[in-house]
């Protein structure tokens, strides 16, 4: 997808989110960017932590609604990433730190490490960090118990 298409996705998402904030009488500014191969939109400012919800569940739901709004306008599925008050940035940092700690452990003693359950976004961050290290990662478990296993060998169940 071209940067122009991604910018268009960001514009559509920003319009949808601005309207949502207005309807709910919430404060906040919308920041848009293109992050690699996806549009990235963030709601910043205001006091919107309740839009993140427990473990980011409300944020995930709002992201899906925003993707549906983009789909309605473009007819194409969106991989748009939504963040609110830096929540995903913090989760990315925590997932990266967990991955690096596990990588060090696997490299020093060769024993596979199973991380705590994570959502799909966090697991993707871990898989990317592990791939850069030259080790192997796979996801195991179902639903809220899905987690990443890092090892030196082949992964049983890649995501």
N, C-alpha and C positions, 0 to 999 in steps of 0.2 A: 504494500500500500504506500502511496506517495505521501510526502510530507504535507502536500496540499490537502489530500483526503483526510489525513490525521488532524490537520488544523480545522477542517470543516467539522469533523466529529467533535473536537473540543469546543467549537463555537456552539454547536447544537446542544451539547451537554451543559455548557455554561448557561445558555438561555433557559433550559429546563430547570436547572438548579436555582437560578436567580428567581424564576417564577415560584418555585417551591418555597424558597426562603421568604419571599414576599407574602405568599398565602399563609404561611405559618407564623408570620410576623417575627422572623428571626433575623439577627444581624449577621454579617459576614461578607467577605469579598471572595470573588472567584478568580483563581489563578489558573492559567492554561499553559501547557507546554507539550512538546513532543519528546517522549522518552524512548529512544530506540525505535521500536516498531509499533508503538502504541501511543495514543493520546493520553495525556495525564492532566487531570483537573483536580484542583484542591479548593476546599472551602476554608478560608483562614479568617481569623478575627472573630469577634463575637464570642459567645459562650455556648458552643455547640457540641460539647462532649457527649450530651445525651443522644446526638445523632450517630455517635460511634457505637454506643450500646455495650453490653457485656461481651467481652472477647471479640469486639468488632462486628457482632452479628447485625446490628442495625446498619452499620456502614456497608457491609456486604450486600444487604438487601437494597439499600439506596443506590449502590453501584449497579446492581442488576436493573433497577428501575430506570436509571440513567442510560444504561446500555440499550434498554428497550425503546427509550425515547429516540436515541440515535438510530436504531433499526427502523423505527416508524418513519423517520425522515429520509433515510438513505437506502433502505431495503437491504442493507448489508450488516452482518453481525459485527459487533464492535468488541475490541479487546481493551477498551478504555479503562484506565485505572483512576479510581476516585480516592482522595485522601481528605480527611477532616482534621484540622488542627494538628497535623504532623503525626497522627496515629500510625499510619503505614510506614512512615520513615522510621519511627521508633521500633516497630515490629521488624522491619528489614534489618536494622542494626542488631537487634537481639538475636534474630535468626542467623545472621552472619557470624556473630560472636559464638553462638552455640556450635555452628558448623566448624569454625576454626578450632575451637577447643576439642571437638570430637576428632577432627583431622589430625591434630597433634597426637592425640591418644592412639589412634589407629597406626599412625606412622611410627610411633615409639614402641608399641608392643604388639602390633599386628592383629589385635583382637577387634572384631567388629563392634561398633557402638550404635545403640539404638537411642535416638533422641526422643524427647517428650512429644506427645501428639501436637500437631500443628495444622493450621488451615492450609488450603491449596496455595495461597500466595506465599506463605512462609516456607512451605516445602519446596516451592520453585526456587526461592532464594537459596535455600540450602543446597539443592541439586546443582545450581549454577556455581556456587562456591566450591563444592566438592569436585565438580568437573574440572575447574581451573587447577585444582591441586593434583590431578592425575589419579585420584582414588575413584572409587565407584560408589554410587548411592542408589538406593531403591526405596520405594514406599511400601509399607505393610500395614495391615489393619483396615478397618472399615469405618466410615463416618467420622465421628469425633475422635475415635481412637487411631486414626491413620497417622502414621509417623514415618520418619526417615531412618534407614539403617545405612551406615557408612562402613565400607570395608575396603580391603585391598583387592578382593576378587570380584567376580561377576555378581550383579544384582539379581535377586530372585524375581522381583516385581517392580519394574520401573514405572515411573509415573509419566 
